[in-house]
Amino acid sequence: MALNIVEKIDGNVKIQNVLISLSDKTGLEKFVKSLLEINQDVTFYSTGGTYKAIEELIGTKNLVAVSEYTGQPEMQGGLVKTLDFKIYMGLLGETYNEGHRNDLDRIGGIDFDLVAVNLYPFSKTVSQDGVTVEMGRTNIDIGGPCMLRASAKNFLRVLSLCNPADYDAVISELKANEGYISLETRFAMAEKTFAHTAEYDRNIFEFFKKSSAAEMKKCYREEK
């Protein structure tokens, strides 16, 4: 497999398309309204409870459901919402890669410039008394870490945000730079994102490590 070695990028990127899915909605109202204040044409792509929360704040003019964008409904239980080719083309595509540009055009896709995601509260769930293996398993976030890792990998073009504590600093920079975010900030947020997803995976590993097969088997009725 030939790897892409990128040499040419944009130092400053305008925030136009935002992919957002939040378990912790702290600061959401201020963040969304500030982004709209900076760029009235910004578009939010979202799912589930986050979509509903944003709809209550700003209506649907600048809001698109991920299922509408991808053309695919969510899987029962919300297990598959964002794991879609059209999403990841928009996260991983490189600005000056002609093949990537052609691929996006072919599928009618767009570039995502900002990804704001935080994850199912796995550690909080498994720290409760009486938690079972099944309760832990079902609280493992799949789509969230994938979006964060993809956006952080492509810090060349995409800003990844995994912590509401970073919203204010990002908004301040965008206001000072007419809606553009710097390469330095994208790189710094990518570092935070990879630290966050690494810790998340470590917590899952530790939970499974201390759970016995006997405890696991108590959760299920085996048919065969």
C-alpha atoms as a printed R data frame, in Angstrom:
    type eleno elety resid chain resno       x       y      z
1   ATOM     1    CA   MET     A     1   0.000   0.000  0.000
2   ATOM     2    CA   ALA     A     2   1.387   3.370 -1.028
3   ATOM     3    CA   LEU     A     3   1.205   5.958  1.739
4   ATOM     4    CA   ASN     A     4   0.420   9.596  1.042
5   ATOM     5    CA   ILE     A     5   3.256  11.877  2.125
6   ATOM     6    CA   VAL     A     6   1.767  15.365  2.270
7   ATOM     7    CA   GLU     A     7   3.918  18.407  1.581
8   ATOM     8    CA   LYS     A     8   1.437  21.185  0.779
9   ATOM     9    CA   ILE     A     9  -1.304  22.301  3.182
10  ATOM    10    CA   ASP     A    10  -3.165  25.443  4.239
11  ATOM    11    CA   GLY     A    11  -1.814  26.965  7.436
12  ATOM    12    CA   ASN     A    12  -5.133  28.606  8.249
13  ATOM    13    CA   VAL     A    13  -8.445  26.837  7.616
14  ATOM    14    CA   LYS     A    14 -11.881  28.446  7.598
15  ATOM    15    CA   ILE     A    15 -14.457  26.666  9.744
16  ATOM    16    CA   GLN     A    16 -17.404  26.003  7.458
17  ATOM    17    CA   ASN     A    17 -18.651  22.442  8.109
18  ATOM    18    CA   VAL     A    18 -18.865  21.121 11.669
19  ATOM    19    CA   LEU     A    19 -19.429  17.463 12.574
20  ATOM    20    CA   ILE     A    20 -20.697  17.376 16.137
21  ATOM    21    CA   SER     A    21 -21.838  14.559 18.440
22  ATOM    22    CA   LEU     A    22 -21.744  15.143 22.179
23  ATOM    23    CA   SER     A    23 -22.445  13.004 25.204
24  ATOM    24    CA   ASP     A    24 -21.466  15.940 27.434
25  ATOM    25    CA   LYS     A    25 -23.292  19.007 26.129
26  ATOM    26    CA   THR     A    26 -21.593  21.456 28.487
27  ATOM    27    CA   GLY     A    27 -21.075  24.762 26.689
28  ATOM    28    CA   LEU     A    28 -22.973  23.650 23.587
29  ATOM    29    CA   GLU     A    29 -25.252  26.682 23.342
30  ATOM    30    CA   LYS     A    30 -22.446  29.233 23.575
31  ATOM    31    CA   PHE     A    31 -20.246  27.236 21.204
32  ATOM    32    CA   VAL     A    32 -22.875  26.826 18.486
33  ATOM    33    CA   LYS     A    33 -24.117  30.401 18.659
34  ATOM    34    CA   SER     A    34 -20.563  31.769 18.653
35  ATOM    35    CA   LEU     A    35 -19.667  29.771 15.541
36  ATOM    36    CA   LEU     A    36 -22.774  31.158 13.830
37  ATOM    37    CA   GLU     A    37 -21.883  34.670 14.912
38  ATOM    38    CA   ILE     A    38 -18.430  34.283 13.367
39  ATOM    39    CA   ASN     A    39 -19.711  32.681 10.159
40  ATOM    40    CA   GLN     A    40 -23.432  32.856  9.464
41  ATOM    41    CA   ASP     A    41 -23.049  30.186  6.766
42  ATOM    42    CA   VAL     A    42 -21.487  27.550  9.016
43  ATOM    43    CA   THR     A    43 -23.296  24.206  8.820
44  ATOM    44    CA   PHE     A    44 -23.624  21.680 11.639
45  ATOM    45    CA   TYR     A    45 -23.921  17.960 10.864
46  ATOM    46    CA   SER     A    46 -25.195  15.958 13.800
47  ATOM    47    CA   THR     A    47 -27.113  12.972 15.141
48  ATOM    48    CA   GLY     A    48 -29.536  11.963 17.874
49  ATOM    49    CA   GLY     A    49 -29.675  14.030 21.029
50  ATOM    50    CA   THR     A    50 -27.065  16.504 19.829
51  ATOM    51    CA   TYR     A    51 -29.075  17.200 16.686
52  ATOM    52    CA   LYS     A    52 -32.195  17.833 18.779
53  ATOM    53    CA   ALA     A    53 -30.320  20.117 21.169
54  ATOM    54    CA   ILE     A    54 -28.900  22.204 18.314
55  ATOM    55    CA   GLU     A    55 -32.284  22.314 16.586
56  ATOM    56    CA   GLU     A    56 -33.792  23.813 19.741
57  ATOM    57    CA   LEU     A    57 -31.063  26.462 19.756
58  ATOM    58    CA   ILE     A    58 -30.940  27.560 16.105
59  ATOM    59    CA   GLY     A    59 -33.610  25.708 14.131
60  ATOM    60    CA   THR     A    60 -32.703  23.728 11.019
61  ATOM    61    CA   LYS     A    61 -31.417  26.373  8.600
62  ATOM    62    CA   ASN     A    62 -27.770  25.623  9.426
63  ATOM    63    CA   LEU     A    63 -28.315  22.060 10.618
64  ATOM    64    CA   VAL     A    64 -28.177  18.754  8.722
65  ATOM    65    CA   ALA     A    65 -28.895  15.298 10.119
66  ATOM    66    CA   VAL     A    66 -26.028  12.906  9.439
67  ATOM    67    CA   SER     A    67 -28.527  10.340  8.151
68  ATOM    68    CA   GLU     A    68 -29.773  12.895  5.626
69  ATOM    69    CA   TYR     A    69 -26.223  13.628  4.496
70  ATOM    70    CA   THR     A    70 -25.172   9.980  4.186
71  ATOM    71    CA   GLY     A    71 -28.498   8.731  2.867
72  ATOM    72    CA   GLN     A    72 -28.444   5.950  5.458
73  ATOM    73    CA   PRO     A    73 -30.723   5.634  8.506
74  ATOM    74    CA   GLU     A    74 -29.231   4.916 11.912
75  ATOM    75    CA   MET     A    75 -28.927   1.288 12.985
76  ATOM    76    CA   GLN     A    76 -31.337   0.217 15.742
77  ATOM    77    CA   GLY     A    77 -30.045   1.367 19.105
78  ATOM    78    CA   GLY     A    78 -27.882   4.011 17.465
79  ATOM    79    CA   LEU     A    79 -25.050   1.519 16.991
80  ATOM    80    CA   VAL     A    80 -24.190   2.858 13.540
81  ATOM    81    CA   LYS     A    81 -24.700   6.557 12.875
82  ATOM    82    CA   THR     A    82 -21.504   8.053 11.513
83  ATOM    83    CA   LEU     A    83 -19.497   5.027 10.343
84  ATOM    84    CA   ASP     A    84 -19.997   5.882  6.705
85  ATOM    85    CA   PHE     A    85 -17.728   6.307  3.674
86  ATOM    86    CA   LYS     A    86 -19.121   9.773  3.013
87  ATOM    87    CA   ILE     A    87 -18.246  10.897  6.544
88  ATOM    88    CA   TYR     A    88 -14.684   9.612  6.487
89  ATOM    89    CA   MET     A    89 -13.937  10.928  3.021
90  ATOM    90    CA   GLY     A    90 -14.839  14.329  4.449
91  ATOM    91    CA   LEU     A    91 -12.598  13.807  7.475
92  ATOM    92    CA   LEU     A    92  -9.529  12.270  5.875
93  ATOM    93    CA   GLY     A    93  -9.471  13.939  2.465
94  ATOM    94    CA   GLU     A    94  -6.411  16.111  1.817
95  ATOM    95    CA   THR     A    95  -6.796  19.622  0.448
96  ATOM    96    CA   TYR     A    96  -4.318  19.400 -2.419
97  ATOM    97    CA   ASN     A    97  -4.772  15.727 -3.296
98  ATOM    98    CA   GLU     A    98  -6.490  15.673 -6.683
99  ATOM    99    CA   GLY     A    99  -7.645  12.090 -6.210
100 ATOM   100    CA   HIS     A   100  -9.311  12.973 -2.917
101 ATOM   101    CA   ARG     A   101 -10.988  16.003 -4.480
102 ATOM   102    CA   ASN     A   102 -12.315  13.833 -7.299
103 ATOM   103    CA   ASP     A   103 -13.568  11.206 -4.854
104 ATOM   104    CA   LEU     A   104 -15.470  13.801 -2.828
105 ATOM   105    CA   ASP     A   105 -17.009  15.238 -5.979
106 ATOM   106    CA   ARG     A   106 -17.991  11.753 -7.136
107 ATOM   107    CA   ILE     A   107 -19.981  11.001 -3.976
108 ATOM   108    CA   GLY     A   108 -21.309  14.534 -3.480
109 ATOM   109    CA   GLY     A   109 -19.371  14.870 -0.242
110 ATOM   110    CA   ILE     A   110 -18.056  17.848  1.683
111 ATOM   111    CA   ASP     A   111 -14.959  18.557  3.762
112 ATOM   112    CA   PHE     A   112 -15.462  18.681  7.509
113 ATOM   113    CA   ASP     A   113 -13.330  21.417  9.050
114 ATOM   114    CA   LEU     A   114 -14.165  20.877 12.723
115 ATOM   115    CA   VAL     A   115 -15.107  17.755 14.663
116 ATOM   116    CA   ALA     A   116 -16.527  18.216 18.161
117 ATOM   117    CA   VAL     A   117 -17.073  14.855 19.830
118 ATOM   118    CA   ASN     A   118 -17.030  13.522 23.337
119 ATOM   119    CA   LEU     A   119 -17.567   9.916 24.219
120 ATOM   120    CA   TYR     A   120 -20.014   7.724 26.089
121 ATOM   121    CA   PRO     A   121 -19.089   7.983 29.800
122 ATOM   122    CA   PHE     A   122 -17.551   4.508 29.996
123 ATOM   123    CA   SER     A   123 -15.455   5.046 33.136
124 ATOM   124    CA   LYS     A   124 -18.371   6.613 34.995
125 ATOM   125    CA   THR     A   125 -20.616   3.705 34.049
126 ATOM   126    CA   VAL     A   126 -18.231   0.928 35.070
127 ATOM   127    CA   SER     A   127 -17.363   2.625 38.370
128 ATOM   128    CA   GLN     A   128 -20.927   2.123 39.626
129 ATOM   129    CA   ASP     A   129 -21.783  -0.635 42.082
130 ATOM   130    CA   GLY     A   130 -23.132  -3.808 40.530
131 ATOM   131    CA   VAL     A   131 -22.015  -3.018 36.996
132 ATOM   132    CA   THR     A   132 -22.010  -6.050 34.703
133 ATOM   133    CA   VAL     A   133 -19.845  -6.929 31.735
134 ATOM   134    CA   GLU     A   134 -22.835  -6.288 29.492
135 ATOM   135    CA   MET     A   135 -23.367  -2.824 30.957
136 ATOM   136    CA   GLY     A   136 -19.737  -2.043 30.272
137 ATOM   137    CA   ARG     A   137 -19.795  -3.543 26.791
138 ATOM   138    CA   THR     A   138 -22.847  -1.611 25.660
139 ATOM   139    CA   ASN     A   139 -21.304   1.672 26.816
140 ATOM   140    CA   ILE     A   140 -18.233   1.311 24.598
141 ATOM   141    CA   ASP     A   141 -18.266   4.144 22.079
142 ATOM   142    CA   ILE     A   142 -17.221   3.133 18.563
143 ATOM   143    CA   GLY     A   143 -18.174   5.973 16.236
144 ATOM   144    CA   GLY     A   144 -16.924   8.732 18.532
145 ATOM   145    CA   PRO     A   145 -13.311   7.542 18.809
146 ATOM   146    CA   CYS     A   146 -13.245   6.846 15.069
147 ATOM   147    CA   MET     A   147 -14.305  10.405 14.240
148 ATOM   148    CA   LEU     A   148 -11.861  11.862 16.733
149 ATOM   149    CA   ARG     A   149  -8.941   9.785 15.499
150 ATOM   150    CA   ALA     A   150  -9.677  10.523 11.848
151 ATOM   151    CA   SER     A   151  -9.945  14.263 12.438
152 ATOM   152    CA   ALA     A   152  -6.832  14.318 14.619
153 ATOM   153    CA   LYS     A   153  -4.857  12.361 12.028
154 ATOM   154    CA   ASN     A   154  -5.864  14.954  9.456
155 ATOM   155    CA   PHE     A   155  -4.907  17.963 11.591
156 ATOM   156    CA   LEU     A   156  -3.470  19.177  8.285
157 ATOM   157    CA   ARG     A   157  -6.975  20.420  7.549
158 ATOM   158    CA   VAL     A   158  -9.335  19.472 10.402
159 ATOM   159    CA   LEU     A   159  -9.711  20.740 13.971
160 ATOM   160    CA   SER     A   160 -10.610  18.006 16.473
161 ATOM   161    CA   LEU     A   161 -12.210  18.933 19.796
162 ATOM   162    CA   CYS     A   162 -12.829  16.342 22.502
163 ATOM   163    CA   ASN     A   163 -13.185  18.581 25.560
164 ATOM   164    CA   PRO     A   164 -15.694  21.410 26.118
165 ATOM   165    CA   ALA     A   165 -12.996  23.192 28.135
166 ATOM   166    CA   ASP     A   166 -11.300  24.049 24.822
167 ATOM   167    CA   TYR     A   167 -14.324  25.701 23.204
168 ATOM   168    CA   ASP     A   168 -13.669  29.213 24.502
169 ATOM   169    CA   ALA     A   169 -10.056  29.328 23.326
170 ATOM   170    CA   VAL     A   170 -11.057  28.114 19.880
171 ATOM   171    CA   ILE     A   171 -13.847  30.677 19.621
172 ATOM   172    CA   SER     A   172 -11.457  33.444 20.672
173 ATOM   173    CA   GLU     A   173  -8.989  32.459 17.962
174 ATOM   174    CA   LEU     A   174 -11.705  32.262 15.328
175 ATOM   175    CA   LYS     A   175 -12.999  35.706 16.267
176 ATOM   176    CA   ALA     A   176  -9.505  37.166 16.085
177 ATOM   177    CA   ASN     A   177  -8.796  35.561 12.706
178 ATOM   178    CA   GLU     A   178 -12.038  36.097 10.779
179 ATOM   179    CA   GLY     A   179 -13.204  32.512 11.186
180 ATOM   180    CA   TYR     A   180  -9.889  30.785 10.456
181 ATOM   181    CA   ILE     A   181  -8.098  28.310 12.727
182 ATOM   182    CA   SER     A   182  -4.321  27.932 12.712
183 ATOM   183    CA   LEU     A   183  -2.205  24.869 12.024
184 ATOM   184    CA   GLU     A   184  -0.627  25.225 15.466
185 ATOM   185    CA   THR     A   185  -4.012  24.961 17.181
186 ATOM   186    CA   ARG     A   186  -5.082  22.027 15.034
187 ATOM   187    CA   PHE     A   187  -1.869  20.219 15.941
188 ATOM   188    CA   ALA     A   188  -2.267  20.954 19.663
189 ATOM   189    CA   MET     A   189  -5.858  19.700 19.655
190 ATOM   190    CA   ALA     A   190  -4.803  16.563 17.762
191 ATOM   191    CA   GLU     A   191  -2.356  15.783 20.562
192 ATOM   192    CA   LYS     A   192  -5.115  16.184 23.146
193 ATOM   193    CA   THR     A   193  -7.426  14.012 21.097
194 ATOM   194    CA   PHE     A   194  -4.994  11.110 20.811
195 ATOM   195    CA   ALA     A   195  -4.283  11.303 24.549
196 ATOM   196    CA   HIS     A   196  -8.031  11.197 25.187
197 ATOM   197    CA   THR     A   197  -8.755   8.213 22.941
198 ATOM   198    CA   ALA     A   198  -5.727   6.339 24.306
199 ATOM   199    CA   GLU     A   199  -6.990   6.807 27.866
200 ATOM   200    CA   TYR     A   200 -10.487   5.761 26.806
201 ATOM   201    CA   ASP     A   201  -9.205   2.515 25.287
202 ATOM   202    CA   ARG     A   202  -7.015   1.890 28.320
203 ATOM   203    CA   ASN     A   203 -10.042   2.163 30.609
204 ATOM   204    CA   ILE     A   204 -11.920  -0.382 28.492
205 ATOM   205    CA   PHE     A   205  -8.956  -2.747 28.600
206 ATOM   206    CA   GLU     A   206  -8.688  -2.445 32.389
207 ATOM   207    CA   PHE     A   207 -12.392  -3.189 32.796
208 ATOM   208    CA   PHE     A   208 -12.216  -6.334 30.678
209 ATOM   209    CA   LYS     A   209  -8.980  -7.382 32.361
210 ATOM   210    CA   LYS     A   210 -10.575  -7.416 35.818
211 ATOM   211    CA   SER     A   211 -13.800  -9.081 34.609
212 ATOM   212    CA   SER     A   212 -13.796 -12.869 34.638
213 ATOM   213    CA   ALA     A   213 -15.285 -15.122 31.982
214 ATOM   214    CA   ALA     A   214 -17.632 -16.489 34.642
215 ATOM   215    CA   GLU     A   215 -18.942 -12.988 35.369
216 ATOM   216    CA   MET     A   216 -19.355 -12.377 31.660
217 ATOM   217    CA   LYS     A   217 -21.309 -15.597 31.085
218 ATOM   218    CA   LYS     A   218 -23.830 -14.669 33.795
219 ATOM   219    CA   CYS     A   219 -25.019 -11.804 31.595
220 ATOM   220    CA   TYR     A   220 -26.239 -13.944 28.725
221 ATOM   221    CA   ARG     A   221 -28.468 -16.839 27.789
222 ATOM   222    CA   GLU     A   222 -26.496 -19.024 25.410
223 ATOM   223    CA   GLU     A   223 -28.627 -20.545 22.663
224 ATOM   224    CA   LYS     A   224 -26.024 -22.917 21.226
